[in-house]
Amino acid sequence: LLMIMNPYLWAWNVLFLIVIGEAYPQSERLRHALFDSYSKTNPPTNELNQSVDVSFGIVNKQLVSVDIQSMTMKMFLWTRLIWTDESLIWNPDDFDGITRVNINPADIWTPDVIFQNSLEDYEQLREVSILKSLITYKGLVLYFTPQIRSTTCKMNVLLFPYDSQICKFVVGTWMSSKAEVNLSHLSFSSNLEDFMEHPEWKLTKMWQDFTENTILVDLGGLHENQTFQTLEFWYEFSRKPGFYEKNIIIPTALIAFTGLVTFVLPNECGEKLSFSVTIFLSLCVNLVVISTYVPPTSENYPLIGKYYIFCIFIVAASLLQTSIILSLHYIDRNNVKRPPLWLRQLFRIMAPFVCMTIPSEEANKKYCQVNGETDVSLAEIKSSQNKLDLLAKDNCSPTVESALAQIVKKLNDDNNKDCLVEEWQNLSRILDRVTALVFFLASFIGATYFYATLKGFI
């Protein structure tokens, strides 16, 4: 009544409403219109007992790490969560053509979709809540978040370093069953153009799967069968073996084949045994290095580790053979005896395989005294006998004759021992060559077999 009576007051109020309307954005009007009666605890459907269709997808950005020791995989990815909230629909014409708005996801209903096999502490993911969700005028809610997720994988290192590992992320609802949230995959793309490669691992394959599990749920004494849906995102990684080939495999093979140098060294060399010990210790150290790259488990022990053990075994066997060879070569001259007949026959058979020969029994009898036969000192005995005859004719004293007889006997024994020692040394040389041949064949066959198995040829 006052405004009708006072036209100036009426004009002032109209002007005030116009200014206030301009200062109050349409987006704020839209927010008030949407959320004045909105309840985020109620499902975003108009019909009772109707499930909410929720789509979930992953965009892979970078493989952060694959930890063989802890059997975990860490991935940097973008998650995409899409659903329709029927309580958030509006007419753009009523709000100056606004077709979308950004809302804090904490203010609206969100599905309880989580990574069920993630290792992250969910308290550490609160910074994701600062990201806004996008809502369109048709009620479509899009919630995209960047995340770094870790998951456990069952690592198979049998073919290390040519192994491939398979890991997966399992995504599903925590409490909502299929009757409440109907989960599905977004369109899946295997495009890796924007994917950042890992220096050690290569993402070779990825695929997705969908599963439904019906379980019996105890609802406080009331048992009910409920169906839960899960989405599985699978990844297959293959290791890049270049680093391990250059720093582990090739050096180990060279160290193993260096063991052949042990048999090239002459038996008179004092470093023959110590060289074998050095190679043995080198392989043991490399085996310790390998253990740092594989998980501490007895299952699927890597073949390269078995190859190392094989190399250690043959080097240890060659070390034992070297000790035997040196003991034969430096046999005690004071207690030397002729090698047994079976041993001489055995080495006589092996000698041609290593391009060596053993004198026949008849040839040995010409030089060595066996069971009272003459040996290689026959000429010296005759010379000494002539000297004894001359001394006897000159009526030499018995003391001189006895001394000369002892000298002749000593020369005869020394020559006989030298002949027997030489025979033992000849056997040691044959054994040295045979061991070298066996070592080379074992090393070559073992290396070829293990490398062919690692590369998948066997």
Residue pairs with C-beta under 8 A, 6 or more apart in sequence:
2 9
3 9
3 10
3 13
4 10
26 95
26 96
26 98
27 95
27 98
27 101
29 95
30 90
30 95
30 98
30 101
31 101
31 103
33 90
33 95
34 87
34 88
34 90
35 107
38 87
38 88
38 108
40 107
40 108
40 109
40 110
41 109
42 87
42 109
43 50
43 52
43 109
43 180
44 52
44 83
44 84
44 85
44 86
44 87
44 88
44 108
44 109
44 139
45 51
45 52
45 86
46 86
49 179
51 178
51 179
51 180
51 181
51 182
52 83
52 84
52 111
52 180
52 181
52 182
53 83
53 84
53 182
53 184
54 81
54 82
54 83
54 111
54 113
54 181
54 182
54 183
54 184
55 80
55 81
55 82
55 83
55 183
55 184
55 185
55 186
56 79
56 80
56 81
56 82
56 113
56 171
56 183
56 184
56 185
56 186
56 231
57 79
57 80
57 185
57 186
57 187
57 188
58 77
58 78
58 79
58 80
58 169
58 233
59 77
59 78
59 79
59 80
60 75
60 77
60 192
60 195
60 203
60 206
60 235
61 76
61 77
61 78
61 146
61 194
61 195
61 196
62 75
62 76
62 195
62 196
62 198
63 73
63 74
63 75
63 76
63 195
63 196
63 197
63 198
63 201
63 203
63 237
64 74
64 75
64 76
64 148
64 198
65 72
65 73
65 74
65 198
66 72
66 73
66 74
66 153
66 165
66 167
66 198
66 200
66 201
66 237
67 73
67 74
68 155
68 157
68 293
68 294
68 295
69 294
69 295
69 296
70 295
71 152
71 153
71 154
71 155
71 295
72 119
72 150
72 151
72 152
72 153
73 150
73 151
73 152
73 153
73 165
73 167
73 235
73 237
74 148
74 149
74 150
75 148
75 149
75 150
75 151
75 169
75 235
76 146
76 147
76 148
77 146
77 147
77 148
77 149
78 144
78 145
78 146
78 147
79 144
79 145
79 146
79 147
80 142
80 143
80 144
80 186
81 110
81 111
81 113
81 142
81 143
81 144
81 145
82 140
82 141
82 142
82 143
82 186
83 111
83 140
83 141
84 138
84 139
84 140
84 141
85 108
85 109
85 135
85 139
85 141
86 139
87 139
88 108
88 135
88 139
88 141
89 137
89 138
89 139
90 137
91 137
92 98
92 99
92 137
98 137
99 136
99 137
100 134
100 135
100 136
100 137
101 134
101 135
102 132
102 133
102 134
102 135
103 132
103 133
103 135
104 129
104 132
104 133
105 129
105 131
105 132
105 133
105 143
106 129
108 133
108 135
108 141
110 133
110 143
111 173
111 176
111 181
112 173
112 174
112 175
112 176
112 181
113 171
113 172
113 173
113 174
113 181
113 183
114 122
114 171
114 172
114 173
114 174
115 149
115 151
115 169
115 170
115 171
116 170
116 171
116 172
116 174
116 230
117 151
117 152
117 168
117 169
117 170
118 149
118 150
118 151
118 169
119 150
119 151
119 152
120 148
120 149
120 150
125 147
128 145
128 147
131 143
131 144
131 145
133 141
133 142
133 143
134 141
134 142
134 143
134 144
135 141
135 142
136 142
149 169
151 167
151 168
151 169
151 170
153 165
153 166
153 167
153 168
155 165
155 295
155 300
156 163
156 165
156 300
157 163
157 293
157 294
157 295
157 300
157 301
157 302
158 300
158 301
158 302
158 303
159 302
159 303
159 453
159 454
159 456
160 239
160 244
160 293
160 294
160 302
160 303
160 304
160 305
161 239
161 241
161 243
161 244
161 245
161 248
161 249
161 293
161 304
162 239
162 241
162 454
162 455
162 456
163 238
163 239
163 302
164 204
164 236
164 237
164 238
164 239
165 201
165 236
165 237
165 239
166 234
166 235
166 236
166 237
167 234
167 235
167 237
168 232
168 233
168 234
168 235
169 232
169 233
170 230
170 231
170 232
171 230
171 231
171 232
171 233
172 183
172 228
172 229
172 230
172 231
173 180
173 181
173 183
173 228
173 229
177 226
177 227
177 228
178 212
178 226
178 227
178 228
178 229
179 226
179 227
181 229
182 229
183 229
183 230
183 231
184 210
184 231
185 208
185 210
185 231
188 207
188 208
190 206
190 207
192 203
195 203
197 203
198 237
199 240
200 239
200 240
200 243
201 237
201 238
201 239
201 240
202 237
202 238
202 239
202 240
203 235
203 236
203 237
204 236
204 237
204 238
205 235
205 236
206 233
206 234
206 235
206 236
207 234
208 231
208 232
208 233
208 234
209 231
209 232
209 234
210 229
210 230
210 231
210 232
211 229
211 230
211 232
212 227
212 228
212 229
212 230
213 227
213 228
213 230
214 225
214 226
214 227
214 228
215 225
215 226
215 228
216 223
216 224
216 225
217 223
217 224
217 225
217 226
244 293
248 286
248 289
248 290
248 304
249 304
249 451
251 286
252 283
252 286
252 307
252 308
252 311
253 447
255 279
255 282
255 283
255 286
255 311
256 279
256 283
256 311
256 314
256 315
256 443
256 447
257 443
258 279
259 276
259 279
259 314
259 315
259 318
259 439
259 443
260 436
260 439
260 440
260 443
261 275
262 272
262 275
262 276
262 279
262 318
262 322
263 318
263 432
263 433
263 435
263 436
263 439
264 436
265 271
265 272
265 275
266 272
267 325
267 326
267 329
267 330
267 425
267 428
267 429
267 432
268 329
272 322
272 326
273 319
273 322
273 323
273 326
276 315
276 318
276 319
276 322
277 319
279 315
280 312
280 315
280 316
280 319
283 308
283 311
283 312
283 315
284 312
286 308
287 305
287 308
287 309
287 312
290 302
290 304
290 305
290 308
291 305
294 301
294 302
294 305
303 450
303 453
303 454
304 450
304 454
306 450
307 446
307 447
307 450
310 446
310 450
311 443
311 446
314 439
314 442
314 443
314 446
317 439
318 435
318 439
321 431
321 435
322 435
324 431
325 428
325 431
325 432
325 435
326 428
328 424
328 425
328 427
328 428
328 431
329 424
329 425
329 428
331 421
331 424
331 425
333 417
333 418
333 421
336 417
336 420
336 421
336 424
337 420
338 368
338 370
338 420
338 423
339 347
339 423
339 424
339 427
343 427
344 358
344 361
344 427
347 358
347 427
347 430
347 431
348 358
350 430
350 434
351 357
351 358
351 430
353 434
353 437
354 430
354 433
354 434
354 436
354 437
355 433
356 429
356 430
356 433
358 426
358 427
358 430
364 370
364 419
364 423
365 373
366 376
367 375
367 376
367 419
368 375
368 376
368 416
368 419
368 420
368 423
369 375
369 412
369 416
374 381
375 412
375 415
375 416
375 419
376 415
376 416
376 418
376 419
377 411
377 412
377 414
377 415
377 416
380 408
380 411
380 412
380 415
381 408
381 411
381 412
384 404
384 407
384 408
384 411
385 408
387 404
388 401
388 404
388 405
391 400
391 401
391 404
392 401
449 458
452 458
